[in-house]
Every structure is written in structure tokens, then in C-alpha cells.
Amino acid sequence: MNASTESSIVDRLPLWALVPVKNLQHAKQRLASVLSAGERHQLFRAMLEDVLSALSNSRGLAGVVLVTRDEEAAALAARYGARVLEEKENRGHTAASSFGARVLAQEKMAGMLQLPADIPLLRPEDIHALLQFHGSAPAVTLAPSRDQRGSNAVVCSPPDVLPLRFGNDSYFPHLRRARELGIEPGVVHRRGLALDVDTPDDLLAFLSTPSETRAYDYLVRSGIAKRVTERMVDAADTQSAPP
């Protein structure tokens, strides 16, 4: 992307990135079969830092906001210059995202980029790609998860133009809802946006390619990468062995 293109994006879309974070201490329960509670906590913290680092180094954003009640997450947000919106109670990813969208809309912000905290491969280039593709309001741009089921990035202009509903199968419902509203959604496929680390298979996919991320560094230094890889490969061999 040349400088003039990037500048036009900044001028056209002064939107906010929004990241919901429920709880660092009890995060990633679906990894409980391969990671201890302490390991899940440290991994999620590292992934959140990877996301915050990418966002804080991205041009074209008006700012970054975390929706959280978690004190540790709020402290990390402050370290990266992010704003914190505190919910009255933890009501899940959809409720937190919708709350953030309402606040940004009430503040007359032009748009919102909603992202999860567990996409450690996120890079500033991925943000630039989303902003470059996103159209003028009213507009919706989506980046699907690697299995084409989840919505790993949702760009909305204005922030509350699309009713959000997250879960394992949110991508196609978001596409349909945008079209029902008369908006043809844009779709961006990026490796840095596609892999959210939720399950043991996701973790193995993340470990399959070395990356300069805090999450990968933590998994290797702690010995988790070697342990998990060997365990899952052994399990796969056992399942495929003839009776």
C-alpha cells in the first residue's frame, strides 16, 4: 500500500478497534484437556498482548478500546494506550461487543473494528487490508475464521449498523443479516485474522508454523509446545493404528 492510499484510509475511516475480554484467569476452558489453568491464563495474556501490540502499531485507527471488567486486562490496555469500557457484569462476547458498539455510536464515532483477543498472528498489515477494503457508510466488512464458521473481524460503519451475534457459527449469519439490511458485506481473507486459538487443534495449528509472537515464545520457552505437540501426535497415531 502506498502512502497516499494509506492516508486516504486514515481520513475516510477514523474508526475504533474494539476487543472484548471477559476474564484472563479463567480463559480458554476448551484448552483444559491440554493446558493447566495457569498455562491457559498465561497463554491468553500473551495472545491479548499480541493483539494489542498489532493494533497500537496500526495506522488508520482512531484508537483501541477494551470492553472488560478484568483488572489485569485493563492494566494491559493502559500499557498499550487503549481505552477501557467496563460492563456492569460479564455477559459474554456478544453482549460486550454490542455494548461497545452502542457506546461508540452514541459518541458519533464513524466506525468500529471488532476483534477477538485470541488471534495472536494479527499484524498491522491485516488491519490495513481491512481498512482498505471497507467501504463508505453504511458498510460491513467481515474476516472469517479458518473454518469459515466464525467472524474473526467485523468492521461496521456506523458502529451499530449490524446487530452482532457471535459463536461457533456467526460468519454466515452476519453475512445474511447485513444483506437483509441492504448492505452487501465485504469479505477479507487474511492468515493473521483466520486463526483464533480456542481448541487443541487450533493450538496445534498455531504451533505448526513458528511466529515472532509473545504467544509462540511463551509456548516454546515453557516447554508447552513440545509437550502438546508430542501428546497430540501420539493420540492421532493411536487413533489411526489398526485394531
Buried (B, 14 or more C-beta within 10 A) or exposed (E): EEEEEBEEBBEBBBBBBBBBBBBBEEBBEBBEEBBEBEBBBBBBBBBBBBBBBBBBEBEBBBBBBBBBBBEBBBEBBEEBEBBBBEBEEBEEBBBBBBBBBEBBBEEEBBBBBBBBBBBBBBBBEBBBBBBBBBBEBBBBBBBBBBBEEBBBBBBBBBBBBBBBBBEEBBBEBBBEBBEEEEBEBBEBEBEBBBBBBBBBEBBBBBBEEEBEBBBBBBBEEBEBBEBBBEBBEEEEEEEEEEE
